[in-house]
């Protein structure tokens, strides 16, 4: 149209390849550049981290619900944790939380059982 137009990606990113230079005449629909994809990779990494956290929390909650004595983490989660120290720490946090809840549950059951056997009328 004879006018310069500024372009910007809506979520931001860096230009990896530029196929035109200033002054080039281009047709509508012609690809002008290629983005590097870093912004999408960051979003993907954050989303994957969130998913792994949810998987770990879910495993802990299911173990608590089912009165298990340990957490059974998904094999995918275990594999990724073997390669990622931050994920290992997150799983350890879930295990610590589980063990704290388990100790409380066992102590509560012990007190309840004691009250039944030593309660009034016995």
C-alpha atoms as an extended CHARMM CRD file, in Angstrom:
* protein
*
       122  EXT
         1         1  UNK       CA              0.0000000000        0.0000000000        0.0000000000  PROA      1               0.0000000000
         2         2  UNK       CA              3.0480000000        2.2310000000        0.0010000000  PROA      2               0.0000000000
         3         3  UNK       CA              3.0950000000        2.5690000000        3.7850000000  PROA      3               0.0000000000
         4         4  UNK       CA              5.4300000000        1.1710000000        6.4070000000  PROA      4               0.0000000000
         5         5  UNK       CA              3.6780000000       -0.9340000000        9.0100000000  PROA      5               0.0000000000
         6         6  UNK       CA              5.0520000000       -1.8160000000       12.4110000000  PROA      6               0.0000000000
         7         7  UNK       CA              4.4310000000       -5.4080000000       13.3860000000  PROA      7               0.0000000000
         8         8  UNK       CA              4.5000000000       -6.9870000000       16.8020000000  PROA      8               0.0000000000
         9         9  UNK       CA              3.7370000000      -10.4620000000       18.0670000000  PROA      9               0.0000000000
        10        10  UNK       CA              0.8610000000      -10.3550000000       20.5980000000  PROA      10              0.0000000000
        11        11  UNK       CA              2.7220000000      -12.3780000000       23.2520000000  PROA      11              0.0000000000
        12        12  UNK       CA              6.2450000000      -11.2290000000       22.4020000000  PROA      12              0.0000000000
        13        13  UNK       CA              9.2010000000      -13.1730000000       21.0570000000  PROA      13              0.0000000000
        14        14  UNK       CA             12.4480000000      -12.5990000000       19.2220000000  PROA      14              0.0000000000
        15        15  UNK       CA             12.8970000000      -12.6260000000       15.4760000000  PROA      15              0.0000000000
        16        16  UNK       CA             14.9210000000      -15.6760000000       14.4450000000  PROA      16              0.0000000000
        17        17  UNK       CA             14.9270000000      -15.0700000000       10.6810000000  PROA      17              0.0000000000
        18        18  UNK       CA             14.0480000000      -11.9500000000        8.7140000000  PROA      18              0.0000000000
        19        19  UNK       CA             13.1780000000      -12.6210000000        5.0640000000  PROA      19              0.0000000000
        20        20  UNK       CA             12.7180000000       -9.0200000000        3.9250000000  PROA      20              0.0000000000
        21        21  UNK       CA             14.6570000000       -5.8060000000        4.2460000000  PROA      21              0.0000000000
        22        22  UNK       CA             13.5410000000       -2.2110000000        4.4860000000  PROA      22              0.0000000000
        23        23  UNK       CA             12.2030000000       -0.9950000000        1.1820000000  PROA      23              0.0000000000
        24        24  UNK       CA             11.1690000000       -4.4310000000       -0.1380000000  PROA      24              0.0000000000
        25        25  UNK       CA              7.7520000000       -4.5800000000       -1.7260000000  PROA      25              0.0000000000
        26        26  UNK       CA              5.7710000000       -7.5540000000       -0.4730000000  PROA      26              0.0000000000
        27        27  UNK       CA              2.4430000000       -9.0580000000       -1.3860000000  PROA      27              0.0000000000
        28        28  UNK       CA             -0.3450000000       -9.6290000000        1.1230000000  PROA      28              0.0000000000
        29        29  UNK       CA              0.1270000000      -12.9840000000        2.8370000000  PROA      29              0.0000000000
        30        30  UNK       CA              3.8890000000      -13.1510000000        2.2080000000  PROA      30              0.0000000000
        31        31  UNK       CA              5.8600000000      -14.4170000000        5.2060000000  PROA      31              0.0000000000
        32        32  UNK       CA              8.1560000000      -11.6680000000        6.4400000000  PROA      32              0.0000000000
        33        33  UNK       CA              9.9150000000      -13.2640000000        9.3510000000  PROA      33              0.0000000000
        34        34  UNK       CA             10.1350000000      -16.2670000000       11.6120000000  PROA      34              0.0000000000
        35        35  UNK       CA              9.9860000000      -15.9820000000       15.3870000000  PROA      35              0.0000000000
        36        36  UNK       CA             12.4130000000      -17.8440000000       17.6080000000  PROA      36              0.0000000000
        37        37  UNK       CA              9.7610000000      -19.5060000000       19.7310000000  PROA      37              0.0000000000
        38        38  UNK       CA             11.3140000000      -18.6630000000       23.1080000000  PROA      38              0.0000000000
        39        39  UNK       CA              8.1030000000      -17.1620000000       24.4540000000  PROA      39              0.0000000000
        40        40  UNK       CA              6.1730000000      -20.3150000000       23.5960000000  PROA      40              0.0000000000
        41        41  UNK       CA              8.9310000000      -22.4600000000       25.1410000000  PROA      41              0.0000000000
        42        42  UNK       CA              8.7410000000      -20.4740000000       28.3780000000  PROA      42              0.0000000000
        43        43  UNK       CA              4.9590000000      -20.8980000000       28.4410000000  PROA      43              0.0000000000
        44        44  UNK       CA              5.3330000000      -24.6110000000       27.7520000000  PROA      44              0.0000000000
        45        45  UNK       CA              7.9300000000      -25.0150000000       30.5180000000  PROA      45              0.0000000000
        46        46  UNK       CA              5.7180000000      -23.2120000000       33.0340000000  PROA      46              0.0000000000
        47        47  UNK       CA              2.6760000000      -25.2420000000       32.0440000000  PROA      47              0.0000000000
        48        48  UNK       CA              4.6220000000      -28.5060000000       32.2770000000  PROA      48              0.0000000000
        49        49  UNK       CA              5.9670000000      -27.5350000000       35.7390000000  PROA      49              0.0000000000
        50        50  UNK       CA              2.4290000000      -26.7660000000       36.8830000000  PROA      50              0.0000000000
        51        51  UNK       CA              1.2110000000      -30.1190000000       35.5490000000  PROA      51              0.0000000000
        52        52  UNK       CA              3.9920000000      -31.9840000000       37.3880000000  PROA      52              0.0000000000
        53        53  UNK       CA              3.1230000000      -30.1790000000       40.6260000000  PROA      53              0.0000000000
        54        54  UNK       CA             -0.5310000000      -31.1620000000       40.2100000000  PROA      54              0.0000000000
        55        55  UNK       CA              0.4630000000      -34.7850000000       39.5130000000  PROA      55              0.0000000000
        56        56  UNK       CA              2.5770000000      -34.8830000000       42.6900000000  PROA      56              0.0000000000
        57        57  UNK       CA             -0.1460000000      -33.2900000000       44.8070000000  PROA      57              0.0000000000
        58        58  UNK       CA             -2.7340000000      -35.6670000000       43.3550000000  PROA      58              0.0000000000
        59        59  UNK       CA             -0.5750000000      -38.6960000000       44.2230000000  PROA      59              0.0000000000
        60        60  UNK       CA             -0.2380000000      -37.4370000000       47.8090000000  PROA      60              0.0000000000
        61        61  UNK       CA             -3.9450000000      -36.7250000000       48.1830000000  PROA      61              0.0000000000
        62        62  UNK       CA             -4.9440000000      -40.1080000000       46.7440000000  PROA      62              0.0000000000
        63        63  UNK       CA             -2.5620000000      -41.8240000000       49.1580000000  PROA      63              0.0000000000
        64        64  UNK       CA             -4.0450000000      -39.8870000000       52.0660000000  PROA      64              0.0000000000
        65        65  UNK       CA             -7.5890000000      -40.6300000000       50.9410000000  PROA      65              0.0000000000
        66        66  UNK       CA             -6.8530000000      -44.3490000000       50.5860000000  PROA      66              0.0000000000
        67        67  UNK       CA             -5.0850000000      -44.5230000000       53.9850000000  PROA      67              0.0000000000
        68        68  UNK       CA             -1.8460000000      -45.7150000000       52.4040000000  PROA      68              0.0000000000
        69        69  UNK       CA              1.4450000000      -45.6860000000       54.2690000000  PROA      69              0.0000000000
        70        70  UNK       CA              3.3850000000      -44.1870000000       51.3540000000  PROA      70              0.0000000000
        71        71  UNK       CA              2.9040000000      -42.2080000000       48.1510000000  PROA      71              0.0000000000
        72        72  UNK       CA              3.0010000000      -43.9150000000       44.7850000000  PROA      72              0.0000000000
        73        73  UNK       CA              4.1580000000      -41.2830000000       42.2910000000  PROA      73              0.0000000000
        74        74  UNK       CA              3.4240000000      -41.6880000000       38.5770000000  PROA      74              0.0000000000
        75        75  UNK       CA              6.3730000000      -43.2580000000       36.6800000000  PROA      75              0.0000000000
        76        76  UNK       CA              6.5540000000      -40.2270000000       34.3560000000  PROA      76              0.0000000000
        77        77  UNK       CA              6.9090000000      -37.9840000000       37.3870000000  PROA      77              0.0000000000
        78        78  UNK       CA              9.6160000000      -40.2150000000       38.8630000000  PROA      78              0.0000000000
        79        79  UNK       CA             11.5520000000      -40.2420000000       35.5770000000  PROA      79              0.0000000000
        80        80  UNK       CA             11.4330000000      -36.4620000000       35.2500000000  PROA      80              0.0000000000
        81        81  UNK       CA             12.4170000000      -36.0390000000       38.9120000000  PROA      81              0.0000000000
        82        82  UNK       CA             15.5030000000      -38.1930000000       38.3550000000  PROA      82              0.0000000000
        83        83  UNK       CA             16.7010000000      -35.5320000000       35.8980000000  PROA      83              0.0000000000
        84        84  UNK       CA             15.5020000000      -32.3880000000       37.6950000000  PROA      84              0.0000000000
        85        85  UNK       CA             16.7420000000      -31.4340000000       41.1990000000  PROA      85              0.0000000000
        86        86  UNK       CA             13.9580000000      -28.8420000000       41.6250000000  PROA      86              0.0000000000
        87        87  UNK       CA             11.3410000000      -31.4740000000       40.8870000000  PROA      87              0.0000000000
        88        88  UNK       CA             13.0430000000      -33.8450000000       43.3400000000  PROA      88              0.0000000000
        89        89  UNK       CA             12.7230000000      -31.1650000000       46.0480000000  PROA      89              0.0000000000
        90        90  UNK       CA              9.0680000000      -30.6880000000       45.1990000000  PROA      90              0.0000000000
        91        91  UNK       CA              8.4090000000      -34.4370000000       45.5160000000  PROA      91              0.0000000000
        92        92  UNK       CA             10.2900000000      -34.5130000000       48.8200000000  PROA      92              0.0000000000
        93        93  UNK       CA              8.0250000000      -31.6940000000       50.0150000000  PROA      93              0.0000000000
        94        94  UNK       CA              4.9620000000      -33.7610000000       49.1190000000  PROA      94              0.0000000000
        95        95  UNK       CA              6.4360000000      -36.7650000000       50.9540000000  PROA      95              0.0000000000
        96        96  UNK       CA              7.1400000000      -34.6440000000       54.0550000000  PROA      96              0.0000000000
        97        97  UNK       CA              3.6240000000      -33.2640000000       53.9940000000  PROA      97              0.0000000000
        98        98  UNK       CA              2.2280000000      -36.7860000000       53.5640000000  PROA      98              0.0000000000
        99        99  UNK       CA              4.3060000000      -38.1070000000       56.4770000000  PROA      99              0.0000000000
       100       100  UNK       CA              3.1620000000      -35.2340000000       58.7040000000  PROA      100             0.0000000000
       101       101  UNK       CA             -0.4820000000      -35.9420000000       57.8630000000  PROA      101             0.0000000000
       102       102  UNK       CA              0.0730000000      -39.6910000000       58.3340000000  PROA      102             0.0000000000
       103       103  UNK       CA              1.6370000000      -39.1840000000       61.7690000000  PROA      103             0.0000000000
       104       104  UNK       CA             -1.2770000000      -36.9700000000       62.7880000000  PROA      104             0.0000000000
       105       105  UNK       CA             -3.8010000000      -39.5020000000       61.5000000000  PROA      105             0.0000000000
       106       106  UNK       CA             -2.1070000000      -42.3910000000       63.3110000000  PROA      106             0.0000000000
       107       107  UNK       CA             -1.8910000000      -40.3700000000       66.5300000000  PROA      107             0.0000000000
       108       108  UNK       CA             -5.5680000000      -39.4180000000       66.2630000000  PROA      108             0.0000000000
       109       109  UNK       CA             -6.5430000000      -43.0550000000       65.6560000000  PROA      109             0.0000000000
       110       110  UNK       CA             -4.4640000000      -44.1240000000       68.6710000000  PROA      110             0.0000000000
       111       111  UNK       CA             -6.1830000000      -41.5730000000       70.9080000000  PROA      111             0.0000000000
       112       112  UNK       CA             -9.6050000000      -42.5580000000       69.5800000000  PROA      112             0.0000000000
       113       113  UNK       CA             -8.8530000000      -46.2340000000       70.1750000000  PROA      113             0.0000000000
       114       114  UNK       CA             -7.5920000000      -45.4720000000       73.6950000000  PROA      114             0.0000000000
       115       115  UNK       CA            -10.7440000000      -43.5080000000       74.4880000000  PROA      115             0.0000000000
       116       116  UNK       CA            -12.8990000000      -46.4180000000       73.3270000000  PROA      116             0.0000000000
       117       117  UNK       CA            -11.0990000000      -48.9490000000       75.5070000000  PROA      117             0.0000000000
       118       118  UNK       CA            -10.6090000000      -46.6790000000       78.5430000000  PROA      118             0.0000000000
       119       119  UNK       CA            -13.7530000000      -44.5880000000       78.2790000000  PROA      119             0.0000000000
       120       120  UNK       CA            -16.5430000000      -44.2630000000       80.8100000000  PROA      120             0.0000000000
       121       121  UNK       CA            -18.3470000000      -47.4160000000       81.6350000000  PROA      121             0.0000000000
       122       122  UNK       CA            -15.2800000000      -49.6870000000       81.2280000000  PROA      122             0.0000000000
